[in-house]
Amino acid sequence: MNHILVVEDEPTIAIALQDDLEEEGYHVEAVSDGLTALEKTRGRGFDLVLLDVMLPGKDGFTVLRELRKAGNQTPVILLTARGQEQDRVAGLSLGADDYVTKPFSRQELLLRVQAVLRRSGPARANIYSFGMIQVDCERGEVRRGGEPLEVTALEFRLLRMFLENRGKILSIERITHLIWGADTFPSDQVVYTHINNLRGKIEPAPAQPRYIVSLRGLGYRFDG
């Protein structure tokens, strides 16, 4: 199920968008200002953002600019009542994947959503983003805020494992099996040490992890 963030400050439009998208089977969250939108995209992985241009706090162009500057390549469709060519060019040059002018029909928007998700899916299948971090599994690269982040090969495998199992509880035994293999038996302390080292590189506050969360007696879960 694709996860879509709707950023729209007009309640009637936001509700209509959420209803239409959920009716099509998408999981939808809605926020009404640019600052909250940026916070949401830092803490959760979305497959698409529908972003109104005229927003309180930070406008849609600013939100898009900051997303791309942070290395977040989540597809974005801009929504605006301003249909002038210079506005469309500005939005697309900032990294928008599409630009829809209000008023638009339900069918038009749904077709554009489907098209962007279809285009972005295969190309981004091995690229994950959360917060300031972007992970390119094809190239074996990790970036923070667009800058290369040095991780060891084992840390990269741990990070990829967590990303491929987002939201799932992974026991120490399961992590050991996935990372070290069925015939290798590192101590629990070795596992803890490598996970803590990884946290030190990707977490905003490693002492209070927001992505690699410890679950007492169960193991770990990746929230992002």
MARZATOR-403036 format. One record per residue (C-alpha): z, x, y. Coordinates in steps of 0.25 Angstrom, whole numbers, plus 5000, padded with zeros to 4 digits. Example, Ala and Ser with C-alpha at 12.3 -4.5 7.8 and 13.67 -1.06 7.14 Angstrom:
BEGIN
    zz    xx    yy
  5031  5049  4982
  5029  5055  4996
//
This chain:
BEGIN
    zz    xx    yy
  5000  5000  5000
  4996  5006  5013
  5007  5007  5024
  5003  5003  5038
  5011  5005  5051
  5007  4995  5062
  5011  5000  5076
  5009  4988  5085
  5018  4983  5097
  5013  4969  5097
  5021  4961  5087
  5010  4950  5084
  5000  4961  5081
  5009  4969  5073
  5014  4958  5065
  4999  4953  5062
  4995  4967  5058
  5007  4969  5049
  5004  4955  5042
  4989  4958  5041
  4991  4972  5035
  5002  4967  5025
  4993  4956  5021
  4983  4967  5017
  4994  4974  5008
  4998  4985  5018
  5012  4989  5020
  5014  4988  5036
  5025  4993  5045
  5024  4989  5060
  5030  4995  5073
  5028  4992  5087
  5029  5005  5095
  5023  5020  5094
  5036  5027  5093
  5040  5019  5080
  5026  5021  5075
  5028  5036  5075
  5041  5035  5069
  5036  5026  5058
  5024  5036  5055
  5034  5047  5054
  5043  5041  5043
  5033  5033  5034
  5019  5036  5029
  5009  5025  5034
  4995  5024  5029
  4990  5018  5042
  4995  5015  5056
  4990  5004  5065
  4993  5008  5079
  4993  5000  5091
  4989  5009  5103
  4998  5001  5114
  5012  5003  5109
  5025  5005  5116
  5032  5019  5115
  5020  5027  5111
  5006  5021  5111
  4997  5021  5099
  4989  5033  5104
  5002  5041  5105
  5007  5037  5092
  4994  5041  5085
  4993  5054  5093
  5007  5058  5088
  5005  5054  5074
  4992  5063  5073
  5000  5074  5080
  5011  5073  5069
  5000  5075  5058
  5001  5060  5054
  4988  5056  5049
  4991  5041  5046
  4979  5033  5049
  4980  5025  5062
  4973  5013  5067
  4975  5011  5082
  4976  4996  5087
  4973  4994  5101
  4969  4983  5112
  4962  4995  5119
  4948  4996  5113
  4942  5006  5123
  4934  5017  5117
  4943  5028  5123
  4955  5022  5117
  4948  5021  5103
  4943  5036  5105
  4957  5040  5109
  4964  5033  5097
  4954  5039  5087
  4955  5053  5093
  4970  5053  5091
  4968  5050  5076
  4967  5035  5074
  4959  5031  5062
  4954  5018  5068
  4956  5010  5081
  4957  4995  5081
  4955  4987  5094
  4963  4974  5096
  4961  4963  5094
  4956  4966  5080
  4955  4956  5068
  4964  4957  5056
  4952  4960  5047
  4947  4972  5056
  4960  4978  5056
  4962  4977  5041
  4949  4983  5038
  4952  4995  5048
  4965  4997  5041
  4958  4997  5027
  4947  5007  5032
  4957  5017  5038
  4966  5017  5026
  4954  5018  5017
  4949  5030  5025
  4962  5037  5026
  4967  5035  5012
  4959  5045  5004
  4959  5056  5015
  4974  5055  5017
  4978  5053  5002
  4984  5066  5002
  4990  5067  5016
  5004  5062  5019
  5011  5060  5032
  5025  5057  5036
  5032  5060  5049
  5027  5073  5054
  5022  5078  5041
  5008  5077  5035
  5005  5082  5020
  4991  5085  5016
  4992  5086  5001
  4977  5090  4999
  4979  5102  5008
  4994  5105  5004
  4998  5104  5019
  5010  5099  5026
  5010  5097  5041
  5021  5093  5051
  5017  5087  5064
  5003  5093  5061
  5008  5107  5059
  5008  5114  5045
  5021  5113  5037
  5024  5124  5027
  5029  5119  5014
  5030  5125  5000
  5021  5121  4989
  5033  5114  4982
  5037  5107  4995
  5023  5102  4997
  5023  5096  4982
  5037  5090  4985
  5032  5084  4998
  5019  5078  4992
  5028  5073  4980
  5036  5065  4990
  5024  5060  4998
  5017  5055  4985
  5030  5048  4982
  5034  5042  4995
  5045  5032  4994
  5048  5035  4980
  5062  5041  4975
  5059  5054  4968
  5070  5059  4959
  5073  5074  4958
  5068  5074  4944
  5055  5067  4949
  5053  5077  4960
  5055  5089  4950
  5045  5083  4941
  5035  5081  4952
  5036  5094  4959
  5041  5104  4948
  5035  5098  4935
  5041  5092  4923
  5045  5105  4917
  5052  5112  4929
  5066  5108  4932
  5071  5113  4946
  5085  5110  4950
  5088  5098  4959
  5092  5108  4969
  5078  5114  4969
  5072  5101  4972
  5082  5098  4983
  5079  5111  4990
  5064  5109  4990
  5065  5095  4995
  5075  5100  5006
  5065  5111  5010
  5054  5101  5011
  5063  5091  5019
  5065  5103  5029
  5050  5104  5032
  5046  5089  5032
  5058  5081  5037
  5061  5079  5052
  5076  5081  5049
  5078  5087  5035
  5093  5085  5034
  5089  5070  5036
  5076  5068  5028
  5068  5056  5031
  5056  5059  5021
  5062  5065  5009
  5074  5056  5007
  5085  5060  4997
  5090  5048  4988
  5104  5051  4982
  5103  5051  4967
  5088  5047  4967
  5080  5059  4973
  5071  5058  4985
  5061  5049  4992
  5051  5052  5002
  5051  5042  5014
  5039  5045  5023
//
